[in-house]
């Protein structure tokens, strides 16, 4: 496999891991890619994917707690929509521009 194809595959897999729906799997795949790959672009995409997943889980807990008083329900719906759209945008971007790591907007970078 050519390095560019491997870069595309691993970068897209790290961003698309959220669609596997399990907490351990969706965070475990980018962590595994982060430690297995030597490619700096793939590592940056895996870190960014981890940051996005962590941000989603933090926001889900906060909005879940707010839903007790009915304020968080629209935010949870919006978060669900964002969790579907943004990884698709990231996958399209890393497949079309494989030499540039994708950066999610409006997230805290913890990793």
Buried (B, 14 or more C-beta within 10 A) or exposed (E): EEEEEBBBBBBBBBBBBBEEEEEEEBBEBBBBBBEEBEBEBBBBBBBBBBBBBBBBBEBBEBBBEBBEEEEBBEBBEEBEEBBEEBBEEBBEBBBEEBEEBBBBEEBEEEE
